[in-house]
Amino acid sequence: MTAADDEERSRVRPAPERERLGGDYWRLLCASALGNLGDGVALVALPWYASTLTDDPLVVSAVGAATRLPWLLMALVAGVVGDRVDRRRLMALSGGGKAMVLATLTVLVATDTAGVGAVVAAALLVGVCEVLFDNTAQALLPSVVPRERLERANGTLFSVGEVASRFVGAPVAGLLVAVSVAWAFGAQAALVACAVLVLLTLRGGPRRFGVAEGEEHPPMRVMLVEGVVWLWRHRLLRTLALVLALSNLAGTMNSAILVLFAQDVLGLGPRGYGLLLTATAAGMIVGAQFVPWLIPRVPPGATLALALAVQGAAYTAVAVFPDVALFAVLWVMVGFTVVWWNVLTLSLRQRVIPDRLLSRVLSAYRTLGWGAAPIGMALGGGVAAALEGMVGRTAALSAPFLVSGALSFALVVVAARHLTTAAIERALAGAGD
């Protein structure tokens, strides 16, 4: 085997690095942890507050759909902006906007003037800020850490984010909601504001992408089209984005009505609901510790098919056997495979996509992948609402899980045929073309 062969193998199956990731990475990690801690609070507080205003599954699901709708409506624009401006400053500005929206919502809830419409509007604005923030963070990371350490960097970000969001934020939210929902939203606003302060200390990484100093960027429309076309012509990433879209549609059908499922089928209160949400995080945290070790040892094509199969089995089993302990065990398994999928595919995208196009192509990918989320939430609430009068509330709230399971199993077949290890290795080998 030649030295060139060894170099090629290292590109396809990068080994975990234990070298230092740098000060800017740890600042980015700290900001992410604070933001995710706030998101964990909202994960419980927002749907729970909506459920106190109405018990209509369709209306409750609309609140969750509003936070995801911006991925469908404006992610492409966010990607263009992220390739035109200082990505660190864009993250700070979007985080500041999110904190202001949450502070306003806190006042409305505290004064008992926040109706369903105000909650949906706040969720939509928060979603807009999150699109700008999250997409830019993914595009910023390869300029903060060396590319050969992306698996470790992404795995640590996922791990810390899930600890903050679901292991700390969600249970704390359950306690705060039991006292006052306004406290929960106020805490989230404060945490996001602290994250912005940390982001302002970031130093490293280029500030301009794709043009020399003093040159002007092409028009936004041209840049947007360039990113979309690049993604659509890349067969592997296009297929990954479409599979992710359908997988997210399946998952969000469940999450849209999960708060009602927890209340009416599993019999949980706000504290129990918050703790239940930590099950996925437990799997993600365990996964994040092992994924950098697993990625160079397990064929990536097998990983993708396995992740979809585990999700399909979990969704189906919960619908047929609605038990709290079973739900927790299965969602730990789902969390493990989700972080395995995410670290593998995100590191793949960060390697394959040219840096000058990174924010745009990532946003186009996530427009497909996450744009299906509001559709899934609307479908989940609609299915439950439509069936309740015919089959009863318990069966109606279980139905979205059955539909999600069937769709996930169908995606296993697609992944086995098109998302193969050979296809992934060819994409990595041609990353410089």
NORNOR-V441525 format. One line per field, one symbol per residue. ss: DSSP state (H for helix, E for strand, C for the rest). phi: phi as a letter, one per 30 degrees, with the letter a starting at -180 (. if undefined). burial: + if it has 24 or more other C-alpha atoms within 12 Angstrom, else -. A space follows every 50 residues. Layout:
ss=???
phi=???
burial=???
//
This chain:
ss=CCHHHHHHHHHHCCCCCCCCCCHHHHHHHHHHHHHHHHHHHHHHHHHHHH HHHCCCHHHHHHHHHHHHHHHHHCHHHHHHHHCCCCHHHHHHHHHHHHHH HHHHHHHHHHCCCCCHHHHHHHHHHHHHHHHHHHHHHHHHHCCCCCHHHH HHHHHHHHHHHHHHHHHHHHHHHHHHHHHCHHHHHHHHHHHHHHHHHHHC CCCCCCCCCCCCCCCCCCCHHHHHHHHHHHHHHCHHHHHHHHHHHHHHHH HHHHHHHHHHHHHHCCCCCHHHHHHHCHHHHHHHHHHHHHHHHHHCCCCH HHHHHHHHHHHHHHHHHHHHCCCHHHHHHHHHHHHHHHHHHHHHHHHHHH HHCCHHHHHHHHHHHHHHHHHHHHHHHHHHHHHHHHHHHHHCHHHHHHHH HHHHHHHHHHHHHHHHHHCCHHHHHHHHHCCCC
phi=.dddddddddddbdddccddcjddddddddddddddddddddecdddddd dddacdeddddddddddceeddcbddddddddccbddddddddddddddd dddddeddddchccdddddddddddddeddddddddddddedccbdddcd ddddddddddddeddcdcdddddedddddadedddddddddddddddddd cdcdjdcbbibdejdcddeedddddddddedddceddddeddddeddded ddedddcddddddccciccddddddddddddedddddddceeddedcced ddedddedddddddedddddbdbdddedddddddedddddeddddddddd ddddddcedddedddddddcdddddddddddddddddedccjddddddee dddddddddddedddddccddddddddddcddd
burial=----------++++++----+--+++++++++++++++++++++++++++ +++-++++++++++++++++++++++++++++++++++++++++++++++ ++++++-++----+-+-+++++++++++++++++++++++++++++++++ +++++++++++++++++++++++++++---++++++++++++++++++++ -+-+++++++------------++-+++-++--+-+++++++++++++++ ++++++++++++++++--++++++++++++++++++++++++++++---+ +++++++++++++++++++--+-+--++++++++++++++++++++++++ +++++++++++++++++++++++++++++++++++-------++++++++ ++++++++++++-+++-++++-++++++-----
//
